[in-house]
Amino acid sequence: MSDWLISLEGTETGHQVALALALLAAFLHAVFGALQKGRHDPWLSRGAIDFSYGAMAAPFALFVVPWPEPHMWPILAGAFFIHVGYKLMQSWAYTKGAFTVVYPVVRGTGPFFTVIGAYLIFGETFTGLQWLGVLVLMGGILGLAGYNMVFMTSGRETLGMAMVLAVITGLFVALYTTYDAYGIRATANPFTFLAWFFFIDGLFFPVLAFLRWRSMVHPPAPGPLMLRGFIGGLIAFASFGSVMLATRLDKVGEAAVLRETSTVFAALIGWIFLKETVGPRRVALMALIALGAVIVEMGG
């Protein structure tokens, strides 16, 4: 499997596979977001998810894939600390602002910073038309955040802090996307990076979540929380793994932009399964997001 994927790097087939993987990651990321939405404390949800995918990744990292080359250990350590920072900022943002406001700001700022990072690290360049697509996509995503902000009924007193944290989280999204793309390209077997990343990434937040859970006056029952964490762990494997493989096969910036169509999938999931009202304005904003992604893909 890994030999076949490596053989596709830099080819037209590899580009098409990367496109499919980025869109799959977008859909799964929306499912992941819907899974977290509103049911449990975001710190506890993150801890349950991280514990689940860390435990699932451990046997693959230790006994299945080749062990990391010596130069990979500092790279994996860097990925660990970057993702800890990202998850701390994300959880803090969710405690200060509504999911429907924070999530679009994070996802809207992320691709802009990622395209810049991909230029600085990998020398990737976007055409003028592709930059137009990025701006259109960002406009649609941030428009969704603004629309949800106008009609929010609570949490306005902490809205300013939530927006600052959301933008910082978007910076972390760009940082981990470009850094992890560097990491998965630095090893001979891409599945070595993925297995070891999930293994070590699952070590920190479960401890933090357990301490928070134990200090609660009325902690939630662990059974439903861990079940949600297990399902989230499976989705995280597929979502993050897909976008990382896409960055190995093709341009990091394009994969990052296409992944942010997750906001369209999230709105569709909310409409179809959560019975949320979409309305013509949100439909128009979702159309902008999709249009931006198409312009980026066609303008390359």
Backbone bond lengths (Angstrom), bond angles and torsions (degrees), N, CA, C in turn:
res aa  C-N    CA-C-N  psi(-1)  N-CA   C-N-CA  omega(-1)  CA-C   N-CA-C  phi
1 M - - - 1.472 - - 1.531 110.96 -
2 S 1.345 116.17 -48.10 1.461 119.40 -179.04 1.524 111.04 -66.08
3 D 1.349 117.19 -38.64 1.471 119.88 178.72 1.524 110.73 -63.14
4 W 1.325 117.08 -39.42 1.465 120.99 179.54 1.524 110.39 -65.23
5 L 1.335 116.99 -44.26 1.467 120.25 179.60 1.528 111.12 -62.50
6 I 1.335 116.16 -44.49 1.465 120.05 -179.26 1.525 111.03 -61.90
7 S 1.341 116.16 -35.12 1.468 119.53 -179.82 1.528 112.49 -66.88
8 L 1.335 117.40 -17.98 1.472 121.51 -178.17 1.524 113.00 -88.08
9 E 1.331 117.91 -10.16 1.464 120.74 -175.94 1.530 110.74 -59.73
10 G 1.342 115.35 129.66 1.458 121.00 176.59 1.515 114.76 77.92
11 T 1.340 118.40 6.60 1.466 121.37 179.71 1.520 110.09 -104.46
12 E 1.329 116.36 165.68 1.464 120.66 177.60 1.531 110.32 -65.28
13 T 1.327 116.44 -38.50 1.462 119.40 176.06 1.523 110.42 -61.61
14 G 1.337 115.99 -41.75 1.459 120.10 177.24 1.521 111.76 -60.32
15 H 1.333 116.62 -38.58 1.465 120.84 177.87 1.526 110.63 -62.28
16 Q 1.331 116.99 -43.62 1.463 120.70 -179.67 1.522 111.54 -67.63
17 V 1.328 116.58 -40.04 1.463 120.17 177.51 1.530 110.15 -64.65
18 A 1.344 116.51 -41.21 1.465 120.72 178.24 1.525 111.00 -62.00
19 L 1.338 116.66 -40.30 1.464 121.10 177.30 1.524 110.69 -60.09
20 A 1.338 116.44 -47.25 1.467 120.43 179.98 1.530 110.87 -63.69
21 L 1.331 117.37 -40.85 1.467 120.95 179.76 1.526 111.64 -65.42
22 A 1.336 117.36 -39.74 1.472 120.70 179.71 1.523 111.15 -65.57
23 L 1.335 116.86 -40.34 1.471 120.09 178.38 1.526 110.98 -69.99
24 L 1.334 117.43 -36.81 1.463 120.58 175.21 1.529 109.49 -62.23
25 A 1.334 116.37 -42.85 1.460 120.68 178.00 1.526 110.92 -61.00
26 A 1.345 117.09 -38.53 1.464 120.86 179.39 1.528 110.80 -62.88
27 F 1.326 116.19 -46.46 1.469 120.05 179.79 1.531 111.05 -62.68
28 L 1.327 116.42 -46.69 1.456 120.35 -177.90 1.531 111.21 -67.28
29 H 1.330 116.60 -33.34 1.469 119.27 177.91 1.525 110.47 -65.54
30 A 1.333 116.67 -35.93 1.463 120.10 176.87 1.526 110.90 -66.72
31 V 1.333 116.85 -40.79 1.467 120.95 175.93 1.526 109.75 -61.99
32 F 1.322 115.95 -41.67 1.462 122.16 178.64 1.528 110.41 -59.74
33 G 1.343 116.42 -45.59 1.456 120.70 179.05 1.516 112.46 -63.55
34 A 1.342 116.63 -41.40 1.464 120.62 179.17 1.524 110.87 -65.13
35 L 1.329 116.13 -33.24 1.461 120.74 179.75 1.521 111.13 -65.02
36 Q 1.335 116.85 -35.90 1.466 121.50 -178.48 1.525 112.42 -81.42
37 K 1.315 117.35 -18.57 1.462 121.47 -165.72 1.528 113.08 -64.06
38 G 1.333 115.07 107.67 1.455 121.38 163.89 1.508 117.72 76.04
39 R 1.327 120.51 -9.76 1.461 120.28 -172.92 1.532 111.83 -79.74
40 H 1.313 116.71 -45.96 1.452 121.19 -177.34 1.529 110.62 -129.63
41 D 1.330 115.16 164.94 1.454 122.06 171.70 1.539 108.49 -53.05
42 P 1.362 118.98 131.12 1.472 120.11 -175.08 1.527 113.84 -61.06
43 W 1.335 117.20 -29.28 1.463 119.76 177.92 1.529 110.23 -68.53
44 L 1.335 116.82 -41.20 1.460 120.70 179.45 1.519 111.38 -69.19
45 S 1.345 116.57 -41.17 1.471 120.22 178.80 1.525 110.58 -60.01
46 R 1.329 115.87 -44.91 1.462 119.93 -179.02 1.528 110.81 -64.26
47 G 1.324 116.54 -40.39 1.457 119.92 179.25 1.517 112.41 -63.84
48 A 1.341 116.87 -41.88 1.466 120.68 179.51 1.524 110.95 -65.71
49 I 1.327 116.89 -40.58 1.464 121.13 179.20 1.526 110.70 -65.40
50 D 1.332 116.12 -46.52 1.468 119.83 -178.19 1.524 111.53 -64.23
51 F 1.332 116.91 -40.72 1.462 119.77 177.31 1.523 110.66 -60.00
52 S 1.333 115.97 -42.49 1.459 120.46 -176.91 1.517 111.36 -65.52
53 Y 1.355 117.66 -50.31 1.464 116.29 -176.82 1.524 112.13 -74.21
54 G 1.342 118.14 -25.59 1.460 119.44 174.52 1.516 111.76 -66.30
55 A 1.351 115.97 -42.63 1.461 120.34 179.06 1.534 111.11 -67.33
56 M 1.320 116.77 -37.87 1.466 119.59 179.35 1.526 112.16 -69.96
57 A 1.332 116.19 -32.94 1.464 119.74 -177.08 1.521 112.21 -79.21
58 A 1.335 117.68 -25.14 1.463 121.27 -172.85 1.531 113.52 -53.94
59 P 1.342 120.36 -51.48 1.471 118.16 -178.86 1.520 113.64 -64.40
60 F 1.339 117.30 -32.31 1.470 119.89 177.60 1.527 110.47 -68.40
61 A 1.342 116.22 -42.56 1.460 119.90 -179.44 1.526 111.50 -66.26
62 L 1.327 116.41 -41.39 1.459 120.56 -172.98 1.528 113.65 -83.19
63 F 1.355 116.87 -30.37 1.461 118.05 -169.24 1.531 115.31 -128.42
64 V 1.326 119.63 -11.31 1.461 120.22 -173.24 1.525 112.10 -109.00
65 V 1.334 117.14 -61.71 1.466 120.28 -176.18 1.531 109.89 -79.53
66 P 1.343 117.70 159.08 1.461 119.68 173.77 1.531 110.75 -60.48
67 W 1.326 116.49 146.15 1.462 119.44 178.92 1.531 109.83 -69.87
68 P 1.318 117.93 152.62 1.473 120.59 -179.58 1.527 112.10 -60.60
69 E 1.317 115.08 144.78 1.460 120.24 173.37 1.536 108.77 -66.65
70 P 1.349 117.79 158.19 1.478 119.99 -176.89 1.529 114.05 -52.50
71 H 1.344 117.20 -37.91 1.464 118.53 -177.40 1.525 112.57 -72.54
72 M 1.338 117.43 -10.45 1.458 120.16 -177.71 1.526 113.02 -81.77
73 W 1.333 117.87 -22.11 1.468 118.83 -176.32 1.531 112.72 -62.41
74 P 1.330 120.77 -45.64 1.483 118.76 175.38 1.526 112.42 -63.20
75 I 1.341 117.64 -33.60 1.465 120.64 178.75 1.522 110.22 -66.42
76 L 1.329 117.01 -43.41 1.467 120.27 178.08 1.522 111.21 -65.48
77 A 1.341 117.10 -36.30 1.464 119.97 176.88 1.524 110.93 -63.76
78 G 1.334 116.78 -41.68 1.460 120.32 177.18 1.519 111.83 -62.23
79 A 1.338 116.95 -42.31 1.468 120.80 178.32 1.524 110.55 -61.58
80 F 1.333 116.96 -39.86 1.464 121.08 179.78 1.527 110.51 -59.03
81 F 1.320 117.79 -49.65 1.468 120.70 -176.31 1.530 111.75 -69.41
82 I 1.330 117.51 -36.32 1.467 119.71 178.15 1.521 110.46 -64.42
83 H 1.327 117.43 -42.99 1.469 120.09 -178.92 1.523 111.67 -71.01
84 V 1.326 118.08 -32.14 1.468 119.92 173.81 1.530 109.41 -60.76
85 G 1.338 116.78 -46.41 1.457 120.48 178.18 1.511 112.19 -60.75
86 Y 1.330 116.16 -42.60 1.477 120.60 179.35 1.527 110.83 -60.78
87 K 1.315 117.07 -47.76 1.463 119.77 -175.57 1.526 112.22 -70.56
88 L 1.325 117.10 -32.75 1.467 119.63 175.01 1.529 110.59 -64.11
89 M 1.332 116.77 -45.75 1.462 120.89 179.31 1.524 111.46 -64.62
90 Q 1.344 116.10 -42.24 1.459 119.97 -179.32 1.529 111.66 -63.74
91 S 1.327 116.62 -47.12 1.466 119.60 -179.62 1.524 111.07 -64.10
92 W 1.333 116.56 -39.75 1.466 120.64 178.32 1.526 110.09 -63.77
93 A 1.337 116.90 -42.06 1.468 120.47 178.97 1.526 111.16 -61.80
94 Y 1.350 116.53 -40.79 1.464 119.95 -178.99 1.528 112.35 -68.75
95 T 1.347 117.75 -24.03 1.459 119.33 176.48 1.523 111.68 -80.06
96 K 1.340 117.41 -15.89 1.464 121.28 -178.68 1.527 113.15 -102.35
97 G 1.322 118.24 -20.04 1.457 120.36 -176.41 1.517 111.85 -145.45
98 A 1.331 115.95 161.09 1.458 121.87 -179.50 1.528 110.54 -66.06
99 F 1.323 115.48 146.29 1.465 121.37 179.25 1.522 111.39 -55.83
100 T 1.349 117.04 -42.76 1.463 121.04 -175.45 1.520 112.93 -69.52
101 V 1.343 117.70 -14.16 1.461 121.78 176.01 1.522 110.38 -98.26
102 V 1.333 116.58 -46.74 1.467 121.33 -176.30 1.526 111.51 -67.52
103 Y 1.338 116.81 -46.59 1.470 120.82 -174.21 1.536 112.37 -57.38
104 P 1.347 120.09 -48.32 1.469 118.61 179.27 1.525 113.94 -64.08
105 V 1.338 118.26 -33.53 1.467 119.92 178.86 1.529 109.76 -66.68
106 V 1.325 116.65 -43.63 1.467 120.63 177.79 1.526 110.44 -59.90
107 R 1.322 115.99 -49.21 1.465 120.02 -175.89 1.527 111.66 -73.99
108 G 1.340 117.56 -24.79 1.465 120.08 -179.80 1.511 113.40 -78.19
109 T 1.329 116.92 -34.30 1.463 119.71 179.98 1.529 111.73 -84.30
110 G 1.329 117.47 -27.45 1.454 122.01 -176.59 1.523 115.27 -55.54
111 P 1.352 119.17 -50.82 1.472 118.87 -176.05 1.522 113.59 -65.10
112 F 1.334 117.96 -33.91 1.461 120.64 178.86 1.530 110.43 -61.03
113 F 1.337 115.31 -48.77 1.464 119.62 179.67 1.528 111.01 -67.61
114 T 1.340 117.23 -33.64 1.462 120.22 -178.90 1.525 111.51 -67.40
115 V 1.327 117.20 -41.46 1.465 120.45 178.76 1.532 110.02 -60.87
116 I 1.339 116.57 -40.73 1.465 120.31 176.93 1.526 110.30 -64.76
117 G 1.337 117.03 -44.14 1.452 120.87 178.88 1.520 112.38 -63.03
118 A 1.338 117.18 -38.83 1.463 120.49 178.98 1.527 111.11 -65.40
119 Y 1.336 116.52 -32.48 1.466 120.00 175.87 1.526 110.77 -68.20
120 L 1.336 116.24 -44.47 1.460 120.17 -176.77 1.530 112.51 -69.67
121 I 1.337 117.33 -36.55 1.459 120.89 -173.74 1.528 112.20 -93.00
122 F 1.341 116.64 -43.31 1.469 120.18 -173.47 1.518 113.54 -108.94
123 G 1.339 116.98 -3.15 1.453 119.64 -178.95 1.517 113.81 71.40
124 E 1.344 117.29 18.77 1.469 120.70 178.58 1.532 109.86 -73.36
125 T 1.303 116.16 141.01 1.466 120.49 177.33 1.516 109.79 -125.16
126 F 1.314 115.83 145.26 1.456 122.77 174.38 1.523 108.96 -105.02
127 T 1.322 116.36 144.28 1.456 120.61 173.41 1.529 108.97 -73.08
128 G 1.334 115.77 166.81 1.456 119.76 176.71 1.523 112.04 -58.39
129 L 1.349 116.10 -38.24 1.459 120.22 179.47 1.527 111.02 -66.44
130 Q 1.327 116.53 -38.42 1.459 119.26 178.21 1.531 111.55 -66.54
131 W 1.349 116.70 -38.09 1.458 119.21 176.03 1.529 110.89 -62.90
132 L 1.334 116.11 -36.82 1.465 119.47 175.02 1.526 109.99 -60.38
133 G 1.347 115.89 -42.05 1.462 119.87 178.04 1.515 112.52 -62.04
134 V 1.335 116.80 -40.54 1.467 120.67 177.41 1.519 110.49 -60.73
135 L 1.333 116.81 -44.56 1.464 120.73 -178.95 1.526 111.84 -67.03
136 V 1.341 116.62 -37.99 1.468 120.22 176.92 1.524 110.20 -64.08
137 L 1.336 115.88 -46.16 1.467 119.83 179.75 1.528 110.85 -62.15
138 M 1.339 116.38 -45.17 1.463 119.89 178.84 1.518 111.42 -62.69
139 G 1.334 115.94 -39.28 1.461 119.63 178.51 1.513 111.95 -60.56
140 G 1.333 116.37 -41.39 1.455 120.25 178.52 1.521 112.21 -66.06
141 I 1.344 116.61 -44.47 1.465 120.33 -178.76 1.527 111.16 -65.73
142 L 1.334 116.89 -48.16 1.464 119.86 -179.62 1.525 111.11 -68.88
143 G 1.341 116.17 -28.49 1.463 119.38 173.29 1.517 111.73 -63.15
144 L 1.340 116.26 -38.91 1.465 119.84 176.21 1.522 110.75 -62.08
145 A 1.349 115.93 -41.63 1.464 119.49 178.00 1.523 110.48 -61.55
146 G 1.339 116.33 -44.98 1.460 120.14 179.61 1.516 112.14 -63.14
147 Y 1.335 116.26 -41.32 1.473 121.11 178.96 1.526 110.31 -61.53
148 N 1.345 116.42 -46.35 1.462 120.04 179.67 1.531 111.04 -66.19
149 M 1.339 116.01 -32.11 1.466 120.75 -179.87 1.530 111.02 -66.68
150 V 1.328 116.11 -40.93 1.464 120.88 -178.38 1.521 111.21 -61.63
151 F 1.342 115.36 -38.16 1.460 119.15 -173.42 1.529 113.01 -100.36
152 M 1.352 117.58 9.49 1.459 119.11 178.05 1.520 109.91 -70.43
153 T 1.322 115.96 144.80 1.465 120.77 -175.44 1.524 113.05 -108.55
154 S 1.330 117.86 -6.65 1.465 120.21 179.44 1.521 109.36 -150.74
155 G 1.325 115.98 164.79 1.455 121.22 175.24 1.515 115.18 83.28
156 R 1.339 118.33 11.62 1.464 120.06 -178.07 1.528 112.21 -68.19
157 E 1.328 117.18 -25.91 1.469 119.57 -177.74 1.532 111.99 -68.71
158 T 1.321 117.92 -23.10 1.470 120.79 178.85 1.526 111.73 -110.73
159 L 1.343 116.93 13.41 1.463 120.58 -174.35 1.532 112.28 -63.45
160 G 1.357 116.46 -41.62 1.463 119.29 -178.44 1.518 111.82 -60.58
161 M 1.336 117.55 -46.10 1.459 121.43 177.90 1.524 110.87 -63.28
162 A 1.333 116.16 -39.13 1.464 119.94 179.62 1.524 111.26 -61.89
163 M 1.343 117.63 -39.85 1.458 120.88 -179.68 1.525 111.49 -68.39
164 V 1.336 116.85 -40.24 1.467 120.02 177.25 1.525 110.07 -61.85
165 L 1.325 116.73 -45.95 1.461 121.08 179.50 1.523 111.60 -64.91
166 A 1.335 116.91 -35.51 1.458 120.38 179.54 1.527 111.29 -65.57
167 V 1.338 116.87 -41.64 1.468 120.21 178.71 1.533 110.34 -66.44
168 I 1.340 116.95 -41.04 1.465 120.03 177.13 1.529 110.04 -62.41
169 T 1.333 116.33 -39.61 1.461 119.87 177.43 1.523 110.78 -64.19
170 G 1.350 116.72 -37.80 1.460 120.08 175.73 1.520 112.03 -61.03
171 L 1.337 116.69 -37.74 1.464 120.85 174.87 1.526 111.06 -62.44
172 F 1.319 115.85 -40.83 1.465 119.48 177.61 1.533 111.30 -66.04
173 V 1.332 117.68 -35.48 1.470 120.55 175.99 1.523 110.08 -59.24
174 A 1.338 115.51 -45.91 1.467 119.49 178.69 1.517 111.17 -64.31
175 L 1.344 116.29 -40.41 1.459 120.50 -178.51 1.524 111.21 -64.20
176 Y 1.346 116.76 -47.65 1.463 116.89 -177.66 1.524 111.92 -72.25
177 T 1.333 117.43 -30.14 1.463 119.04 179.01 1.528 110.85 -64.35
178 T 1.326 116.23 -48.07 1.465 119.41 -179.08 1.532 111.20 -71.52
179 Y 1.323 117.21 -40.12 1.469 119.74 -179.05 1.529 110.76 -66.31
180 D 1.337 116.87 -44.19 1.465 119.83 -179.50 1.524 111.36 -67.62
181 A 1.335 116.47 -32.93 1.462 119.49 174.52 1.525 110.37 -62.39
182 Y 1.327 115.65 -40.26 1.470 119.98 175.15 1.532 110.45 -62.47
183 G 1.339 116.10 -42.49 1.457 120.44 -178.45 1.512 113.41 -65.06
184 I 1.329 117.05 -43.65 1.465 119.68 -176.93 1.525 111.04 -72.15
185 R 1.338 117.15 -21.33 1.459 120.65 175.54 1.524 112.28 -85.36
186 A 1.338 116.93 -15.14 1.461 120.41 -174.67 1.518 113.31 -86.27
187 T 1.346 117.71 -9.56 1.459 121.59 -179.34 1.519 110.00 -112.07
188 A 1.336 115.42 151.78 1.463 119.38 -178.16 1.517 111.60 -66.42
189 N 1.338 117.39 -38.05 1.463 122.06 -178.15 1.527 109.09 -111.32
190 P 1.344 118.52 113.75 1.467 119.64 -177.43 1.520 113.68 -61.57
191 F 1.338 116.98 -27.65 1.465 119.30 -178.96 1.533 111.74 -73.81
192 T 1.332 117.03 -20.08 1.464 120.07 172.34 1.520 110.13 -63.05
193 F 1.331 116.38 -47.05 1.464 119.68 179.03 1.522 110.74 -62.12
194 L 1.333 117.58 -45.63 1.462 120.65 -176.47 1.524 111.53 -63.53
195 A 1.338 116.94 -46.82 1.465 119.81 -177.56 1.525 111.35 -63.46
196 W 1.331 116.22 -46.40 1.459 119.12 -178.51 1.518 111.82 -71.94
197 F 1.327 117.93 -32.10 1.458 119.77 176.46 1.519 110.59 -61.73
198 F 1.347 116.81 -50.62 1.464 119.76 -178.24 1.535 110.97 -63.94
199 F 1.326 116.68 -36.18 1.460 120.55 179.64 1.527 111.01 -62.10
200 I 1.337 117.18 -54.00 1.472 119.37 -176.37 1.520 111.95 -75.40
201 D 1.344 117.00 -27.83 1.465 119.45 -179.62 1.522 111.30 -69.84
202 G 1.337 116.75 -21.00 1.460 120.12 179.86 1.518 114.36 -87.40
203 L 1.334 118.02 10.66 1.458 120.27 -174.75 1.525 114.31 -90.76
204 F 1.352 117.92 -30.05 1.465 120.20 -169.45 1.523 113.78 -90.59
205 F 1.324 117.28 -54.33 1.460 119.77 -169.28 1.531 114.09 -67.46
206 P 1.343 120.31 -31.94 1.464 117.97 175.83 1.527 113.29 -58.84
207 V 1.319 117.50 -36.58 1.474 120.80 177.61 1.526 109.96 -65.26
208 L 1.326 116.36 -45.81 1.469 121.01 179.16 1.529 110.66 -62.16
209 A 1.330 116.87 -43.06 1.467 121.17 -179.26 1.531 111.03 -66.51
210 F 1.327 117.12 -39.14 1.469 120.06 179.52 1.525 110.67 -63.77
211 L 1.332 117.50 -43.23 1.460 120.40 178.32 1.526 110.88 -62.65
212 R 1.328 116.97 -38.84 1.466 120.83 178.30 1.532 110.19 -67.25
213 W 1.332 116.12 -43.31 1.470 121.22 179.91 1.526 110.88 -61.59
214 R 1.340 116.76 -42.81 1.462 121.13 -177.41 1.523 111.93 -67.55
215 S 1.358 116.87 -28.44 1.464 120.03 -178.15 1.530 113.53 -85.11
216 M 1.343 117.10 -6.94 1.458 120.27 -178.67 1.527 111.50 -72.68
217 V 1.329 115.36 144.59 1.471 120.29 176.34 1.523 109.74 -68.43
218 H 1.336 116.59 -41.82 1.462 121.48 178.52 1.530 109.04 -127.73
219 P 1.317 117.55 77.71 1.469 119.86 -178.52 1.518 111.26 -68.03
220 P 1.338 117.73 145.71 1.461 120.35 178.74 1.527 111.13 -69.03
221 A 1.319 115.43 156.77 1.466 120.41 177.38 1.527 109.30 -61.93
222 P 1.330 118.51 133.18 1.471 120.23 -176.03 1.525 114.19 -68.62
223 G 1.334 117.50 -26.71 1.467 120.04 -176.21 1.521 113.59 -59.27
224 P 1.337 118.75 -60.43 1.471 119.79 179.10 1.523 113.11 -60.71
225 L 1.331 116.60 -34.98 1.464 120.60 179.41 1.532 110.71 -64.30
226 M 1.325 117.09 -45.23 1.456 120.58 -179.25 1.527 111.72 -70.91
227 L 1.333 117.38 -32.59 1.461 119.49 175.87 1.522 110.33 -63.54
228 R 1.330 115.57 -44.29 1.462 119.74 176.54 1.532 110.63 -63.14
229 G 1.331 116.61 -37.78 1.454 120.35 177.06 1.518 112.23 -64.13
230 F 1.328 117.50 -39.53 1.465 121.51 179.32 1.524 110.81 -63.72
231 I 1.331 116.49 -46.13 1.474 120.08 178.63 1.523 109.96 -64.31
232 G 1.340 116.46 -43.19 1.460 120.08 177.78 1.516 112.45 -62.38
233 G 1.330 116.90 -35.67 1.463 120.31 178.07 1.513 111.99 -63.82
234 L 1.328 116.95 -42.65 1.466 120.75 177.59 1.531 111.03 -62.11
235 I 1.339 115.98 -42.98 1.466 120.01 -179.84 1.524 110.32 -67.04
236 A 1.340 117.22 -39.25 1.463 120.93 179.44 1.523 110.84 -62.18
237 F 1.340 116.82 -40.98 1.461 120.53 175.80 1.522 110.62 -53.31
238 A 1.336 115.10 -53.01 1.462 120.00 -174.55 1.527 111.87 -70.13
239 S 1.346 117.30 -40.24 1.460 121.01 -176.58 1.523 111.47 -69.91
240 F 1.320 116.70 -55.88 1.460 120.17 -178.18 1.530 110.90 -67.08
241 G 1.330 115.81 -40.05 1.456 118.70 178.19 1.510 112.52 -60.35
242 S 1.336 116.97 -39.71 1.466 121.05 -179.37 1.515 111.75 -64.11
243 V 1.332 117.02 -47.16 1.468 118.76 -176.92 1.525 111.22 -70.53
244 M 1.338 117.63 -32.77 1.462 119.47 177.94 1.531 111.24 -68.53
245 L 1.324 117.01 -40.61 1.463 119.83 176.03 1.525 110.19 -64.63
246 A 1.338 116.82 -35.83 1.466 119.94 177.68 1.525 110.70 -62.85
247 T 1.342 117.49 -38.55 1.473 120.04 179.34 1.524 111.29 -71.72
248 R 1.322 118.01 -23.05 1.466 120.37 175.97 1.526 109.91 -75.17
249 L 1.341 116.65 -36.24 1.456 120.70 -174.96 1.522 113.09 -83.29
250 D 1.345 117.58 -30.14 1.467 119.49 -171.49 1.527 109.31 -147.68
251 K 1.315 117.27 -163.16 1.460 122.02 -175.04 1.530 112.35 -66.07
252 V 1.317 115.00 136.00 1.460 121.74 179.10 1.529 110.42 -65.22
253 G 1.344 116.13 -45.34 1.462 120.26 -176.80 1.519 112.89 -61.29
254 E 1.338 116.69 -43.28 1.465 119.76 -179.22 1.524 110.94 -65.78
255 A 1.338 117.28 -42.11 1.463 120.23 178.25 1.520 110.99 -61.51
256 A 1.342 116.76 -40.94 1.459 121.08 -179.33 1.525 111.39 -64.74
257 V 1.324 116.80 -41.70 1.459 120.54 -179.94 1.522 110.94 -66.43
258 L 1.324 117.24 -46.01 1.457 120.63 -178.79 1.529 111.38 -64.22
259 R 1.327 116.51 -33.54 1.469 119.31 178.66 1.520 111.36 -61.39
260 E 1.327 117.54 -30.85 1.463 119.80 -175.94 1.528 113.45 -75.49
261 T 1.342 117.50 -1.57 1.466 118.52 167.88 1.524 110.11 -68.13
262 S 1.340 116.79 -0.40 1.467 121.05 175.63 1.523 111.47 -56.78
263 T 1.342 117.02 -28.84 1.468 119.57 179.20 1.527 111.57 -65.09
264 V 1.337 117.07 -31.91 1.464 120.55 175.31 1.522 109.69 -67.74
265 F 1.335 116.00 -48.13 1.465 119.73 178.74 1.522 111.10 -61.37
266 A 1.359 116.75 -37.92 1.466 120.39 179.81 1.527 110.79 -62.52
267 A 1.339 116.40 -43.02 1.468 119.81 179.15 1.529 111.02 -65.92
268 L 1.327 116.96 -38.76 1.466 120.47 178.57 1.534 111.33 -66.36
269 I 1.333 116.28 -40.21 1.462 120.03 176.86 1.527 110.17 -63.37
270 G 1.346 115.96 -42.79 1.453 119.92 178.18 1.524 112.24 -61.31
271 W 1.331 116.16 -37.20 1.475 120.99 -179.25 1.523 111.61 -73.75
272 I 1.342 116.30 -45.57 1.469 119.76 -172.89 1.532 111.83 -79.53
273 F 1.348 116.60 -44.88 1.458 119.53 -171.37 1.527 113.47 -101.84
274 L 1.343 117.29 -33.61 1.457 120.09 -178.18 1.526 112.52 -96.86
275 K 1.347 115.82 0.33 1.469 122.66 176.78 1.523 112.79 58.74
276 E 1.350 116.15 33.47 1.457 120.38 176.31 1.526 110.19 -81.24
277 T 1.328 115.95 149.01 1.459 120.77 178.06 1.529 109.56 -78.84
278 V 1.329 116.78 130.97 1.467 120.87 -179.73 1.525 110.26 -95.33
279 G 1.313 118.52 -60.54 1.460 121.82 177.42 1.520 112.80 81.02
280 P 1.339 117.06 160.11 1.467 120.99 -175.29 1.524 114.02 -64.96
281 R 1.337 118.62 -34.34 1.469 119.99 -179.01 1.523 110.79 -66.35
282 R 1.322 116.99 -44.43 1.459 119.84 179.67 1.526 110.95 -67.92
283 V 1.326 116.77 -34.69 1.470 119.79 175.96 1.525 110.17 -62.11
284 A 1.337 116.58 -42.44 1.465 120.82 178.91 1.526 111.17 -64.23
285 L 1.326 117.18 -41.15 1.461 120.54 179.02 1.524 111.22 -66.90
286 M 1.328 116.88 -38.12 1.464 119.94 176.43 1.524 110.89 -65.32
287 A 1.326 115.94 -36.61 1.461 119.65 177.12 1.530 110.86 -63.56
288 L 1.349 116.98 -36.97 1.467 120.91 175.87 1.526 111.50 -61.75
289 I 1.329 115.78 -42.79 1.466 120.10 179.48 1.523 110.45 -61.41
290 A 1.324 115.97 -47.70 1.461 120.00 179.60 1.525 110.94 -63.48
291 L 1.329 116.76 -40.41 1.457 120.39 178.76 1.523 111.48 -62.67
292 G 1.345 116.35 -42.06 1.456 120.05 178.28 1.524 111.59 -59.91
293 A 1.336 116.82 -42.12 1.466 120.75 178.98 1.527 110.96 -63.76
294 V 1.328 116.39 -40.99 1.474 120.65 179.11 1.517 110.26 -63.97
295 I 1.341 117.19 -41.88 1.476 120.65 -179.73 1.534 110.33 -63.66
296 V 1.329 116.83 -41.77 1.470 120.19 178.12 1.515 110.16 -60.97
297 E 1.341 116.81 -45.09 1.467 119.84 -177.93 1.522 111.79 -68.44
298 M 1.326 118.14 -43.05 1.457 121.46 -176.04 1.534 112.22 -78.69
299 G 1.344 116.22 -22.61 1.468 119.27 -176.07 1.510 114.87 -85.57
300 G 1.348 116.87 -2.27 1.453 120.65 -177.63 1.521 113.10 -81.04
